[in-house]
């Protein structure tokens, strides 16, 4: 008998075995994970933050054509099923529940099976029904690595159901004790959650008592003696200034030299707010979320918040999204009959690409020319098409080999070999240049008269003006006009420097 055969006899005995999952549940102060999610705001804040941010990233299906090419698939059983998993859920709700289950329990379960009431052409009769992890009470038969059945008990007054493992798609994290399921992160938060429960209980008691538990009234020992009627009268009057009394919030008038002395600490001294921030920060750290992203803004600024946003879909949500992609592509896609070359992927690029202004700037600079037609721009704003809107509009300052981008300014590029550029030196060009020189001459001499120097002249403005005239009026190419304008501007600058020095 080989070694692996011997191990299989250990891990997969021939008799029926069952694994109870009740010991995996976290119970803190008598509350399960579901109850803690309902009552603990910090836990709820972080989990819903994770679930909503993954769910809003759309899933897309692609067909792998080659190592460098792929095509998007928009009508296939797999992507249709993920967009509408069953008759009552959307794709967003499916992903939100999946990530929330993983965050709270470190386990998630999808029952995947064919039903006669589903469209065979669109969904292949398949449907996905996610079930709460707390319903899965045990694993039965099979092996310690792959159970044959999952025992589901809905706790709705019905008996349990044994769902075959073939119909159950399981998502889970890492567990040092069990390779088939994760371990809830709530266990790691047991102490911090327990502390918060006790702190909130204490603060609730303080406010239920009118917020005066930390203070006492002191009456001097030499004050006139009170009888029972005086004491009762004062108690009734004092109660009007506390809790829900008619004078609550007003200033009471104390009698016989009485003083209000504080015995406890105020909220700042007891660091209620700091303890609250620590609790939220600790919960966020367990889930690998930057505290800035969930509202702790003590050290936040525009720069680091922008970087934290990029980290959200890489270091924070990236591993979870990769695990979901792998489970779907490895187990769900073949099950529903998706082609081998097809796969599912989160559209993370849309979240990491920045806002529209950043995208437009980067694309324009990279391409070196306009990259979107008027009709494409109108379509992005839900506007109708216009005639002639399918052609790219190229600004006059953009040409191949000239400016690198419509956003750039400055000097046009020269050829790499330094060779001269042929330009049109005809009468039209000469007339345009002479007219430009005359305007420049008048402007520069008037500035010299005002005490300005050569460096105070806006030479780039004059250069761009001549380049535009040569391009529009003389019909020169953008590059040739730019080179001619640069040469003329440099010549005039040198000329006026000599004139200025002679003055």
Protein Blocks (a to p, Z undefined) as FASTA:
>chain_A
ZZklmmmmmmmcfbdcdddfklmpcceehiafklmmmmmmklmmmmmmmmmmmmmpccdd
dddfblmbccddfbdfklmmmmmmbfkbcfklmmmmmmmmmmmnopacddddddfkbcfk
lnoopacddddfklmmbdeehifklcfbdcddehnopacddddfklpccdddddfkbckb
ccdfklmmmmmmmmmmmmmmmmmmmmmnoopmmpccdddfkbccddfklmmmmmmmmmmm
gcjbfkgoiacddeehiacddfbdcfklnommmmmmmmmmmmmmmnopafklnopaklgc
fklmmmmmmmmmmmmmmmmmmmmmmmmmmmmmmmnopafkbccdddfklmmnopfklmmm
mmmmmnopafbdfklmmmmnopacdehilbccddfkbcehiafbfkbgcjddddfklpac
dddfbfklmmmmmmmmmmmmmmmmmmmmnopafklpcfklmmmmmmmmmmmmnopafklm
mmmmmmmmmmmmmmmmmmmmmZZ
